[in-house]
Amino acid sequence: MAYVPDIFIRRAQLSDCDQLARMCEALWPDASAEQHARELALILEGKPVTTLPLIILVADVGDRMLAGFLEVDLRSHADGCNPSRPVGYIEGWYVAESYRTRGIGRKLLAAAEDWARSQGCIEVASDTWIDNEVSQRVHEALGYEVVDRCVHYRKTL
Ligand SMILES: CC(C)(COP(=O)(O)OP(=O)(O)OC[C@H]1O[C@@H](n2cnc3c(N)ncnc32)[C@H](O)[C@@H]1OP(=O)(O)O)[C@@H](O)C(=O)NCCC(=O)NCCS
């Protein structure tokens, strides 16, 4: 397990792109690090891919070494939330394996919630995969309640 002296939660910068892309690939392996890097570069250069506000927070453990990230944006509505106002939405949340269970995920999430509050939100929402029990335990430990469970279908036409 990595020693974590001081963790600094900050907004991601363009110079973080390569490290971020590798973490995105670990979280969302359907796309390669190179594909993630292209999308991240647009966001970090301030050329957002959506019209709603979106930020990427990183956990910097010193010398610009990243231990994790969290991507949060605004959605116009989210399951179980008041539809009359936008909701902060946790789109991606990842801490590198050797840094887990040290409070870094909690710090990233707290910073995301502060950002959502600053955008006028009174609720924040998230989702995870049905078989990701750790993520479910962590969400619950940090005050998130289950509002829905979905089964997704497809059919070739
Ligand atoms: C989910 C994740 C980001 C949590 O990061 P983390 O830095 O390990 O989380 P923290 O150490 O801040 O823990 C936060 C809380 O969750 C609890 N928790 C952490 N890991 C846990 C585990 N494996 N089982 C049960 N509870 C756990 C902690 O006890 C803590 O609560 P406490 O402060 O009351 O003790 C990390 O496990 C991860 O990256 N997982 C893989 C990617 C993923 O599943 N992302 C979420 C879905 S998008």
Ligand as a Chemical Component Dictionary entry (heavy atoms), coordinates in Angstrom:
data_LIG
# 
_chem_comp.id                   LIG 
_chem_comp.type                 NON-POLYMER 
_chem_comp.pdbx_formal_charge   0 
_chem_comp.three_letter_code    LIG 
# 
loop_
_chem_comp_atom.comp_id 
_chem_comp_atom.atom_id 
_chem_comp_atom.alt_atom_id 
_chem_comp_atom.type_symbol 
_chem_comp_atom.charge 
_chem_comp_atom.model_Cartn_x 
_chem_comp_atom.model_Cartn_y 
_chem_comp_atom.model_Cartn_z 
_chem_comp_atom.pdbx_ordinal 
LIG C1  C1  C 0 -14.836 3.610  -4.997  1  
LIG C2  C2  C 0 -13.442 4.167  -4.704  2  
LIG C3  C3  C 0 -13.218 5.417  -5.555  3  
LIG C4  C4  C 0 -13.319 4.522  -3.215  4  
LIG O1  O1  O 0 -12.072 5.137  -2.990  5  
LIG P1  P1  P 0 -11.283 5.003  -1.603  6  
LIG O2  O2  O 0 -10.207 6.041  -1.597  7  
LIG O3  O3  O 0 -10.865 3.591  -1.379  8  
LIG O4  O4  O 0 -12.415 5.385  -0.538  9  
LIG P2  P2  P 0 -12.211 5.916  0.955   10 
LIG O5  O5  O 0 -10.955 5.312  1.529   11 
LIG O6  O6  O 0 -12.312 7.397  0.961   12 
LIG O7  O7  O 0 -13.450 5.271  1.690   13 
LIG C5  C5  C 0 -14.686 5.971  1.803   14 
LIG C6  C6  C 0 -15.611 5.165  2.664   15 
LIG O8  O8  O 0 -15.953 3.916  2.045   16 
LIG C7  C7  C 0 -15.616 2.817  2.875   17 
LIG N1  N1  N 0 -14.915 1.805  2.075   18 
LIG C8  C8  C 0 -13.823 1.986  1.315   19 
LIG N2  N2  N 0 -13.474 0.828  0.722   20 
LIG C9  C9  C 0 -14.368 -0.085 1.155   21 
LIG C10 C10 C 0 -14.506 -1.480 0.910   22 
LIG N3  N3  N 0 -13.653 -2.151 0.104   23 
LIG N4  N4  N 0 -15.541 -2.128 1.499   24 
LIG C11 C11 C 0 -16.398 -1.489 2.318   25 
LIG N5  N5  N 0 -16.309 -0.138 2.595   26 
LIG C12 C12 C 0 -15.285 0.528  2.019   27 
LIG C13 C13 C 0 -14.610 3.339  3.874   28 
LIG O9  O9  O 0 -14.741 2.633  5.076   29 
LIG C14 C14 C 0 -14.961 4.795  3.986   30 
LIG O10 O10 O 0 -15.919 5.019  4.995   31 
LIG P3  P3  P 0 -15.427 5.604  6.427   32 
LIG O11 O11 O 0 -14.641 6.847  6.117   33 
LIG O12 O12 O 0 -16.718 5.856  7.120   34 
LIG O13 O13 O 0 -14.579 4.544  7.018   35 
LIG C15 C15 C 0 -12.365 3.071  -5.022  36 
LIG O14 O14 O 0 -12.695 1.890  -4.315  37 
LIG C16 C16 C 0 -12.231 2.735  -6.491  38 
LIG O15 O15 O 0 -11.585 3.447  -7.249  39 
LIG N6  N6  N 0 -12.852 1.615  -6.949  40 
LIG C17 C17 C 0 -12.750 1.202  -8.351  41 
LIG C18 C18 C 0 -13.543 2.125  -9.278  42 
LIG C19 C19 C 0 -14.979 2.261  -8.843  43 
LIG O16 O16 O 0 -15.636 1.274  -8.514  44 
LIG N7  N7  N 0 -15.473 3.499  -8.866  45 
LIG C20 C20 C 0 -16.837 3.817  -8.430  46 
LIG C21 C21 C 0 -17.835 3.567  -9.474  47 
LIG S1  S1  S 0 -17.882 4.814  -10.695 48 
# 
loop_
_chem_comp_bond.comp_id 
_chem_comp_bond.atom_id_1 
_chem_comp_bond.atom_id_2 
_chem_comp_bond.value_order 
_chem_comp_bond.pdbx_ordinal 
LIG C1  C2  SING 1  
LIG C2  C3  SING 2  
LIG C2  C4  SING 3  
LIG C2  C15 SING 4  
LIG C4  O1  SING 5  
LIG O1  P1  SING 6  
LIG P1  O2  DOUB 7  
LIG P1  O3  SING 8  
LIG P1  O4  SING 9  
LIG O4  P2  SING 10 
LIG P2  O5  DOUB 11 
LIG P2  O6  SING 12 
LIG P2  O7  SING 13 
LIG O7  C5  SING 14 
LIG C5  C6  SING 15 
LIG C6  O8  SING 16 
LIG C6  C14 SING 17 
LIG O8  C7  SING 18 
LIG C7  N1  SING 19 
LIG C7  C13 SING 20 
LIG N1  C8  SING 21 
LIG N1  C12 SING 22 
LIG C8  N2  DOUB 23 
LIG N2  C9  SING 24 
LIG C9  C10 SING 25 
LIG C9  C12 DOUB 26 
LIG C10 N3  SING 27 
LIG C10 N4  DOUB 28 
LIG N4  C11 SING 29 
LIG C11 N5  DOUB 30 
LIG N5  C12 SING 31 
LIG C13 O9  SING 32 
LIG C13 C14 SING 33 
LIG C14 O10 SING 34 
LIG O10 P3  SING 35 
LIG P3  O11 DOUB 36 
LIG P3  O12 SING 37 
LIG P3  O13 SING 38 
LIG C15 O14 SING 39 
LIG C15 C16 SING 40 
LIG C16 O15 DOUB 41 
LIG C16 N6  SING 42 
LIG N6  C17 SING 43 
LIG C17 C18 SING 44 
LIG C18 C19 SING 45 
LIG C19 O16 DOUB 46 
LIG C19 N7  SING 47 
LIG N7  C20 SING 48 
LIG C20 C21 SING 49 
LIG C21 S1  SING 50 
# 
